[in-house]
Amino acid sequence: MQISRSAKKAAMAVVMLGAVAGASPAYADAGEDVTSQLNHHTNPNIHIAYAYSLQSNGNKNVAVRDQQADGNGVYSEFDRKNTKGLRLLNNQGSGKTTFSDDSTSNYVVKVTACVHFDGTPDKCGPDDRPGDGR
């Protein structure tokens, strides 16, 4: 039995379309903003550190902002899709923001805002992860 040339082309087109439709996207994101804010322990209206990764930016980087003129550095502990336990330091002072490197394929999936204290344990705000309802 011989298959016509046009039937072979049609079959090949169906196979190619199926492969493209089933392929994973080249990049993704966490599906939402991930944010963490550390507030003063006795006054929640005093903000100390803010860490975030925005979905509108593809969750491709982390930013950490020092929100208190107290002389202490701030940092974000964060995880990417394929890399855990990262840290972004910000010792620039109050009102300044530091950004991590960008990666669209290894996007950010967790952030935690922290403040560094010399001689005493550091303090951290809550973790934020996609789908945790925060």
Secondary structure, 3 states (H helix, E strand, C coil): CCCCHHHHHHHHHHHHHHHHHHCCCCCCCCCCCEEEEEECCCCCCCEEEEEEECHHHCCCCCEEEECCCCCCCEEEEEEECCCCCEEEEECCCCCCEEECCCCCCCCEEEEEEEECCCCCCCEECCCECCCCCC
